Amino acid sequence: MKLIDNITRYVAYFTAIILALLVLLVVFDATSRYLFSEGSTALQELEWHFFDVVILLSIAFTLRHNAHVRVDIFYTKFPEKLQVLINIFTAIFFIFPLSFLIIYIGTGFVEMSFVQHEASSDPGGLKYRWIVKSLMPLAFVFLLLQAFKELVSDIKKWRSL
């Protein structure tokens, strides 16, 4: 279980680096566009791809730190045993099925993109669209691993309450 937390942590470090690079890229792009009237389609698409990395690879980290979106106005008022039961229920009936579905369908999209040599339709855009598309199933593999670890922890916690 420690291995899963370590994977999630290192993916989060990588995501933080990409986020810092995204900030620098946006500043550079905006400066070159507004001060020098020079723009680049490839730079704008790279910004979108970096944003995809940040969002998708942060999902498991968010689950690990219990910072995901839910209706906390009700959840926080529930007894701890009910909160843990809700976590178990949502992992089994929502996170696992959704993750498996996205991994299954997403892998097909990545494969099709790779085989077709999919690239940006914009002149000067980025090639190898399959790379960014591969983040979708990969992100949900990480989420699935983290959800499994959290499920095991929640079951232990529920039994001890």
C-alpha positions in Angstrom: 0.0 0.0 0.0 2.9 2.3 0.6 4.0 1.7 -3.0 0.7 3.2 -4.2 1.1 6.3 -2.1 4.6 6.7 -3.4 3.5 6.4 -7.0 0.8 9.0 -6.3 3.3 11.3 -4.6 5.8 11.1 -7.5 3.1 11.7 -10.1 2.1 14.7 -8.1 5.7 16.0 -8.1 5.8 15.5 -11.8 2.5 17.4 -12.1 3.8 20.3 -10.0 6.8 20.6 -12.4 4.5 20.6 -15.4 2.3 23.3 -13.7 5.4 25.5 -13.1 6.3 25.0 -16.8 2.8 25.9 -17.8 2.9 29.2 -15.9 6.2 30.0 -17.6 4.8 29.0 -21.0 1.7 31.1 -20.6 3.7 34.2 -19.5 6.1 33.7 -22.5 3.2 33.2 -24.9 1.2 36.2 -23.7 4.3 38.4 -23.7 5.3 37.4 -27.2 1.8 37.8 -28.5 1.0 41.2 -26.9 4.3 42.9 -26.9 5.8 41.5 -30.1 2.7 40.5 -32.1 4.2 37.0 -32.4 2.0 34.0 -31.7 2.5 30.3 -32.0 -0.2 27.7 -32.5 2.2 25.0 -31.2 2.8 26.9 -28.0 -0.9 27.4 -27.4 -1.6 23.7 -28.0 1.3 22.9 -25.7 -0.4 25.0 -23.0 -3.6 22.9 -23.4 -1.6 19.7 -23.2 0.2 20.8 -20.0 -3.1 21.8 -18.6 -4.4 18.3 -19.4 -1.4 16.8 -17.6 -2.1 18.9 -14.5 -5.8 18.1 -14.3 -5.7 14.4 -15.2 -2.7 13.4 -13.2 -3.9 15.3 -10.1 -7.1 13.1 -9.7 -5.4 10.3 -7.7 -3.5 12.9 -5.5 -6.8 14.6 -4.8 -8.4 11.4 -3.7 -5.4 10.5 -1.6 -5.8 13.8 0.4 -9.6 13.6 0.5 -9.8 16.9 -1.3 -12.2 15.9 -4.1 -15.6 17.5 -4.7 -18.6 16.3 -2.8 -21.4 17.7 -0.8 -19.4 18.5 2.3 -22.3 20.4 3.9 -23.9 17.0 4.6 -20.9 14.7 4.7 -19.1 16.6 7.5 -22.2 16.4 9.8 -22.4 12.6 9.4 -20.8 10.3 12.1 -17.4 9.0 11.2 -18.6 5.5 10.6 -21.2 6.7 8.1 -18.5 8.8 6.3 -16.3 5.8 6.0 -19.2 3.7 4.7 -20.0 6.4 2.1 -16.4 6.3 1.0 -16.5 2.5 0.7 -19.8 2.7 -1.3 -18.6 5.4 -3.7 -15.3 3.6 -4.3 -17.0 0.3 -5.2 -20.0 1.6 -7.1 -18.7 4.8 -8.7 -14.9 5.1 -8.8 -14.1 1.5 -9.8 -16.7 1.1 -12.6 -16.0 4.6 -14.0 -12.3 4.0 -13.9 -12.5 0.6 -15.7 -14.8 2.1 -18.3 -12.6 5.1 -19.0 -9.5 2.8 -19.2 -11.2 0.4 -21.5 -12.7 3.0 -23.9 -9.7 5.4 -23.6 -7.2 2.8 -24.6 -9.1 2.3 -27.9 -9.0 6.1 -28.5 -5.3 6.2 -27.9 -4.7 3.2 -30.1 -6.8 4.7 -32.9 -4.9 8.0 -32.6 -1.6 6.3 -32.7 -2.4 4.2 -35.8 -3.9 7.2 -37.7 -0.9 9.4 -36.8 -3.3 11.9 -35.5 -2.0 15.5 -35.3 -3.4 18.9 -34.8 -5.7 20.1 -37.6 -4.3 23.7 -37.2 -1.3 24.8 -39.3 1.8 24.8 -37.1 0.0 22.6 -34.5 1.5 19.7 -32.6 1.9 16.2 -33.9 1.5 13.0 -31.9 -1.9 13.7 -30.4 -1.9 10.1 -29.1 0.5 11.2 -26.3 -1.9 13.6 -24.7 -4.8 11.2 -25.3 -2.9 8.5 -23.4 -3.1 10.6 -20.3 -6.8 9.8 -19.9 -6.5 6.0 -19.4 -3.2 6.5 -17.5 -4.8 9.0 -15.1 -7.6 6.5 -14.3 -5.1 3.7 -13.7 -3.5 5.9 -11.1 -7.0 6.7 -9.7 -7.9 3.0 -9.6 -4.8 2.2 -7.7 -5.3 5.0 -5.2 -9.0 4.1 -4.8 -8.1 0.5 -4.1 -5.6 1.6 -1.4 -8.2 4.0 0.1 -10.9 1.3 0.0 -8.6 -1.1 2.0 -7.9 1.6 4.5 -11.6 2.6 4.8 -12.6 -1.1 5.4 -10.0 -1.4 8.1 -11.2 1.9 9.6 -14.9 0.9 9.4 -14.2 -2.4 11.2 -12.4 -0.6 14.0 -15.1 1.9 14.7 
